[in-house]
Amino acid sequence: MQKEVTPEELREIVGPLEDDVVSAVIATGATAAEVAEAQAWLSMDDARSKELQHRNQGRVAEIYDLLAAERERVRRPVGVR
């Protein structure tokens, strides 16, 4: 059985994250492998890969959603909701 990802491992895989996002990902009980899989899906650029993301299930899908929301939040200009 793999151990849950640590905050340090999470930031190593994904890069800088706000503490609340780190806490949310840690709360899923995800492993480093699951975080890496979610990050890989998030990093894919082509449309076909984005369509396939919907096949993610369980924790990978949950982590993907958390990371995607954070990416969108960071990309949004200040003052835009």
Buried (B, 14 or more C-beta within 10 A) or exposed (E): EEEBBEEEBBEEBBEEBEEEBBEBBBEBEBBBEBBBBBBEBBEEEEEEEEEEBEEBEEBBBBBBBBBBEBEEEEEEEEEEE
